[in-house]
Amino acid sequence: MNRCLSRARTNGARRRAATAGILLAIALPSAAAAGSAGAPESRAGSSHVLRIYLARHGLTDWNAARRLQGLVDTHLNATGRAQAETLAVRLAGVRFDAIYSSRLARSRETAAIVHGGVGIDSLADLDERNFGKFQGFVVGSDSATTAEYQRRINALGDSLDGGESLERHLARVSRALAGIRRQHPWGTILIVGHGLTNQMILKELLGLTWEQANGITQANDELYMIEIAAGSRPRLWKWIGRENLSDL
């Protein structure tokens, strides 16, 4: 078979696989409960709905090694770039009013692959949490330090010896969201964030408890969408494709 034709068919199969999925509404407990089920586009008054697509940056070598990055400015590896390309295919039919990233290269590189001509606004307040003494540490490499990290990472008021407390991290992420929502009271935007930063985004937008927010683990290739309409509770959606059918 002609190699170019074979490659084109392979790429076409990858594009079809990347777009073969659904956005699944996630039921949230108590005050953060989701609204009634239904496709995102079906909500009444959809022209006054804000839809925030929330992605995490693609994989880096430090992610693969379980090395804590925090504010260390790492870059996507080959897998991370492929994940960003898959994200771009999934979002190809979405018309974004704006795209936001952090200042860190792994976030900006992911957004640059996805953006489709829309300008990217890189905000310092969307940077990952500063892990202080634990930045650069490989989780699991030393049992004592790993135990200390796991004990302290979700402790309120703990700045991790020169890093940043959960409360300070939440405060700056909330400040970023407030600015974004002032500029975009409705429409469709993409935020490419980080593991813990995205926890804070979900906590702020959905009214989650600390325990609920800290329990969220978004993989590097996972995509969420938060739908916000006046007079309704926010709804959280998650992309379900062949690669994560086990989440159903």
KERO-908011 format. One record per residue (C-alpha): residue number from 1; x negated, y negated, z; residue in three letters. Coordinates in nm, 4 decimals. Each point is the difference from the previous one (the first is absolute). Layout:
# KERO-908011
- num  east  north  up  residu
- NUM  X  Y  Z  ala
...
This chain:
# KERO-908011
- num  east  north  up  residu
- 1  0.0000  0.0000  0.0000  met
- 2  -0.1185  -0.3521  -0.0757  asn
- 3  -0.1633  -0.1350  0.3176  arg
- 4  0.1635  -0.3445  -0.0287  cys
- 5  0.3417  0.1583  -0.0437  leu
- 6  -0.0641  0.2320  0.2947  ser
- 7  -0.1049  -0.2946  0.2156  arg
- 8  0.3048  -0.2012  -0.1057  ala
- 9  0.2297  0.2876  0.0907  arg
- 10  -0.1740  0.0413  0.3356  thr
- 11  0.0325  -0.3711  0.0750  asn
- 12  0.3637  0.0080  -0.1061  gly
- 13  0.0651  0.2908  0.2355  ala
- 14  -0.1660  -0.1923  0.2829  arg
- 15  0.2174  -0.3053  -0.0704  arg
- 16  0.3147  0.2126  0.0021  arg
- 17  -0.1068  0.1656  0.3273  ala
- 18  -0.0749  -0.3386  0.1563  ala
- 19  0.3437  -0.1358  -0.0860  thr
- 20  0.1910  0.3186  0.0873  ala
- 21  0.1236  -0.0981  0.3434  gly
- 22  0.2646  -0.1811  0.2011  ile
- 23  0.0159  -0.2636  0.2694  leu
- 24  0.1485  0.1710  0.3045  leu
- 25  0.1725  -0.2066  0.2696  ala
- 26  -0.1392  0.0705  0.3471  ile
- 27  0.2414  -0.0148  0.2932  ala
- 28  -0.1373  -0.2102  0.2840  leu
- 29  0.1079  0.0260  0.3636  pro
- 30  0.1877  -0.2539  0.2128  ser
- 31  -0.0424  -0.3691  -0.0861  ala
- 32  -0.2225  0.0831  -0.2942  ala
- 33  0.2591  0.2289  -0.1568  ala
- 34  0.0362  -0.0003  -0.3767  ala
- 35  0.3143  -0.1096  -0.1796  gly
- 36  0.2258  0.2283  -0.1988  ser
- 37  -0.1579  0.2316  -0.2557  ala
- 38  -0.0223  -0.0830  -0.3662  gly
- 39  -0.2472  -0.1010  -0.2669  ala
- 40  -0.1903  -0.3250  0.0688  pro
- 41  0.1562  -0.1683  -0.3033  glu
- 42  0.3575  0.0717  0.1135  ser
- 43  0.0067  -0.2294  0.3020  arg
- 44  0.2577  -0.2781  -0.0110  ala
- 45  -0.1445  -0.3415  -0.0774  gly
- 46  -0.3239  0.1546  -0.1258  ser
- 47  -0.1105  -0.3368  -0.1420  ser
- 48  -0.0508  -0.1123  0.3617  his
- 49  -0.1908  0.3068  0.1104  val
- 50  -0.3717  0.0050  0.0724  leu
- 51  -0.1702  0.3260  -0.0952  arg
- 52  -0.3501  0.0482  0.1352  ile
- 53  -0.1908  0.2887  -0.1532  tyr
- 54  -0.2642  0.1029  0.2516  leu
- 55  -0.3041  0.1977  -0.1132  ala
- 56  -0.3210  0.0942  0.1722  arg
- 57  -0.3296  -0.0431  -0.1823  his
- 58  -0.1448  0.2998  -0.1837  gly
- 59  -0.2486  0.2378  0.1563  leu
- 60  -0.3556  -0.1042  0.0862  thr
- 61  -0.2999  0.2121  0.0899  asp
- 62  0.0439  -0.1158  0.3583  trp
- 63  0.3621  0.1212  0.0013  asn
- 64  -0.1146  0.3377  -0.1291  ala
- 65  -0.2636  0.0227  0.2737  ala
- 66  0.2467  -0.1154  0.2709  arg
- 67  -0.2289  -0.2977  0.0664  arg
- 68  0.1842  -0.2958  0.1519  leu
- 69  -0.0161  -0.2970  -0.2364  gln
- 70  0.1839  -0.2860  0.1656  gly
- 71  -0.1504  -0.3194  -0.1409  leu
- 72  -0.2921  0.1797  -0.1680  val
- 73  0.0352  -0.0840  -0.3696  asp
- 74  0.0012  0.3368  -0.1768  thr
- 75  0.0979  0.0762  -0.3600  his
- 76  0.2278  0.2552  -0.1653  leu
- 77  -0.1573  0.3273  -0.1055  asn
- 78  0.1008  0.1944  -0.3133  ala
- 79  0.2960  0.1587  0.1796  thr
- 80  0.1124  -0.3381  0.1279  gly
- 81  -0.0111  -0.1524  -0.3462  arg
- 82  0.2045  0.2922  -0.1353  ala
- 83  0.2534  -0.0522  0.2813  gln
- 84  0.0254  -0.3687  -0.0906  ala
- 85  0.0533  0.0900  -0.3661  glu
- 86  0.2782  0.2402  0.1011  thr
- 87  0.1572  -0.2763  0.2079  leu
- 88  -0.0134  -0.2300  -0.3019  ala
- 89  0.1902  0.2567  -0.2075  val
- 90  0.2636  0.0425  0.2729  arg
- 91  0.0548  -0.3737  0.0178  leu
- 92  -0.0225  -0.0693  -0.3730  ala
- 93  0.3727  -0.0701  -0.0255  gly
- 94  0.0113  -0.2357  0.2980  val
- 95  -0.0192  -0.3734  -0.0695  arg
- 96  -0.1888  -0.1580  0.2889  phe
- 97  0.0350  -0.3630  0.0995  asp
- 98  -0.3257  0.0174  0.1954  ala
- 99  -0.2693  0.2433  0.1101  ile
- 100  -0.1899  -0.0290  0.3270  tyr
- 101  -0.3136  0.1730  0.1246  ser
- 102  -0.2428  -0.0474  0.2835  ser
- 103  -0.3427  -0.1552  -0.0594  arg
- 104  -0.1686  0.3406  0.0214  leu
- 105  -0.1275  0.1557  -0.3225  ala
- 106  0.1881  0.3300  0.0331  arg
- 107  0.3314  -0.1858  0.0193  ser
- 108  -0.0847  -0.2523  -0.2735  arg
- 109  -0.1275  0.2733  -0.2346  glu
- 110  0.3219  0.1995  0.0410  thr
- 111  0.2134  -0.3091  -0.0635  ala
- 112  -0.2081  -0.0919  -0.3068  ala
- 113  0.0685  0.3395  -0.1588  ile
- 114  0.3737  -0.0325  0.0692  val
- 115  0.0699  -0.3695  -0.0595  his
- 116  0.1060  0.0034  -0.3661  gly
- 117  -0.0803  -0.3652  -0.0567  gly
- 118  0.1562  -0.1327  0.3213  val
- 119  -0.2390  -0.2120  0.2043  gly
- 120  -0.1402  0.1516  0.3207  ile
- 121  -0.0012  -0.2034  0.3214  asp
- 122  -0.2590  0.1375  0.2453  ser
- 123  0.0822  -0.0917  0.3599  leu
- 124  -0.2339  0.0226  0.2974  ala
- 125  0.2953  0.0729  0.2281  asp
- 126  0.0608  0.3271  -0.1894  leu
- 127  -0.3510  0.1317  0.0750  asp
- 128  -0.0296  0.3270  0.1881  glu
- 129  -0.0319  -0.0055  0.3786  arg
- 130  -0.3463  -0.0700  0.1355  asn
- 131  -0.0977  0.3227  0.1770  phe
- 132  -0.2803  -0.1606  0.1996  gly
- 133  -0.2523  0.2509  0.1338  lys
- 134  0.1694  0.2786  -0.1963  phe
- 135  -0.0530  -0.1445  -0.3490  gln
- 136  -0.2161  0.2463  -0.1914  gly
- 137  0.0688  0.2853  0.2409  phe
- 138  0.0870  0.3375  -0.1552  val
- 139  0.3023  0.1329  0.1872  val
- 140  -0.0753  0.3499  0.1258  gly
- 141  -0.3774  -0.0305  -0.0245  ser
- 142  -0.0402  -0.0494  0.3747  asp
- 143  0.2590  0.1386  0.2392  ser
- 144  -0.0487  -0.2603  0.2736  ala
- 145  0.0182  -0.3006  -0.2333  thr
- 146  0.2922  0.1523  -0.1897  thr
- 147  0.1900  0.0489  0.3255  ala
- 148  -0.0738  -0.3593  0.1028  glu
- 149  0.1161  -0.1307  -0.3385  tyr
- 150  0.3228  0.2006  0.0093  gln
- 151  0.0701  -0.1210  0.3544  arg
- 152  -0.0593  -0.3661  -0.0801  arg
- 153  0.1211  -0.0494  -0.3582  ile
- 154  0.3686  -0.0396  0.0973  asn
- 155  -0.0555  -0.1612  0.3413  ala
- 156  0.1573  -0.3456  0.0091  leu
- 157  -0.2432  -0.2770  0.0886  gly
- 158  -0.3109  0.2038  -0.0909  asp
- 159  -0.2228  -0.1866  -0.2455  ser
- 160  -0.2305  0.3011  -0.0359  leu
- 161  -0.3106  -0.1819  0.1248  asp
- 162  -0.0339  -0.2916  -0.2370  gly
- 163  0.2779  0.1006  -0.2371  gly
- 164  0.3675  -0.0868  -0.0081  glu
- 165  0.2919  0.0971  0.2211  ser
- 166  0.3245  0.1356  -0.1425  leu
- 167  0.1780  -0.3175  0.1049  glu
- 168  -0.2473  -0.2254  -0.1838  arg
- 169  0.0154  0.2223  -0.3068  his
- 170  0.3802  -0.0126  0.0025  leu
- 171  -0.0021  -0.3776  0.0479  ala
- 172  -0.2053  -0.0698  -0.3112  arg
- 173  0.1868  0.2563  -0.2136  val
- 174  0.3283  -0.1570  0.1135  ser
- 175  -0.1383  -0.3414  -0.0960  arg
- 176  -0.0812  0.1319  -0.3478  ala
- 177  0.3492  0.1462  -0.0394  leu
- 178  0.1637  -0.3232  0.1123  ala
- 179  -0.1905  -0.1916  -0.2674  gly
- 180  0.0812  0.2579  -0.2668  ile
- 181  0.3711  -0.0062  0.0863  arg
- 182  0.0102  -0.3792  -0.0080  arg
- 183  -0.1325  0.0120  -0.3549  gln
- 184  0.2153  0.2988  -0.0973  his
- 185  0.3315  0.0064  0.1903  pro
- 186  0.1157  0.2455  -0.2668  trp
- 187  -0.1519  0.1753  -0.2967  gly
- 188  -0.2503  0.2822  -0.0319  thr
- 189  -0.3552  0.0002  0.1296  ile
- 190  -0.2815  0.2478  0.0532  leu
- 191  -0.2297  0.0075  0.3019  ile
- 192  -0.3116  0.2175  -0.0176  val
- 193  -0.1133  0.0382  0.3570  gly
- 194  -0.1781  0.2326  0.2400  his
- 195  0.0986  0.2823  0.2302  gly
- 196  0.0403  -0.1988  0.3213  leu
- 197  0.0929  -0.3267  -0.1697  thr
- 198  0.2908  0.1765  -0.1698  asn
- 199  0.1098  0.1349  0.3390  gln
- 200  0.0219  -0.3610  0.1194  met
- 201  0.1919  -0.1036  -0.3136  ile
- 202  0.2585  0.2721  0.0627  leu
- 203  0.0203  -0.0848  0.3698  lys
- 204  0.0679  -0.3658  -0.0752  glu
- 205  0.2484  0.0505  -0.2846  leu
- 206  0.1933  0.2923  0.1490  leu
- 207  -0.0132  -0.0894  0.3692  gly
- 208  -0.1825  0.3192  0.0954  leu
- 209  -0.1331  0.0730  0.3456  thr
- 210  -0.3736  0.0322  0.0470  trp
- 211  0.0385  0.3768  0.0291  glu
- 212  0.1961  0.0187  -0.3257  gln
- 213  -0.2447  -0.2211  -0.1886  ala
- 214  -0.3097  0.1754  0.1300  asn
- 215  0.1474  0.3349  -0.1023  gly
- 216  0.0093  -0.0947  -0.3699  ile
- 217  -0.2779  0.1424  -0.2146  thr
- 218  0.0134  -0.1207  -0.3598  gln
- 219  -0.2302  0.1953  -0.2302  ala
- 220  -0.2127  -0.1807  -0.2566  asn
- 221  0.2332  0.1085  -0.2803  asp
- 222  0.3338  -0.0594  0.1758  glu
- 223  0.2426  -0.2755  -0.0929  leu
- 224  0.2726  -0.1574  0.2144  tyr
- 225  0.2611  -0.2629  -0.0799  met
- 226  0.1769  -0.2225  0.2515  ile
- 227  0.3284  -0.1545  -0.1103  glu
- 228  0.1145  -0.3122  0.1853  ile
- 229  0.3375  -0.1667  -0.0584  ala
- 230  0.1666  -0.2776  0.1984  ala
- 231  0.2554  0.1351  0.2451  gly
- 232  -0.1226  0.3590  -0.0295  ser
- 233  -0.2558  0.2079  0.1811  arg
- 234  -0.3226  0.0619  -0.1932  pro
- 235  -0.0264  0.3326  -0.1778  arg
- 236  -0.3179  0.2025  -0.0406  leu
- 237  -0.0594  0.2153  -0.3076  trp
- 238  -0.2817  0.2410  -0.0779  lys
- 239  -0.1131  0.1241  -0.3402  trp
- 240  0.0460  0.3762  -0.0269  ile
- 241  -0.1680  0.1716  -0.2935  gly
- 242  -0.1274  0.3452  -0.0728  arg
- 243  -0.3110  -0.0616  0.2068  glu
- 244  0.1968  -0.0569  0.3247  asn
- 245  0.3196  0.2032  -0.0391  leu
- 246  -0.0734  0.1495  0.3411  ser
- 247  0.1050  -0.3369  0.1499  asp
- 248  0.3623  0.0711  -0.0929  leu
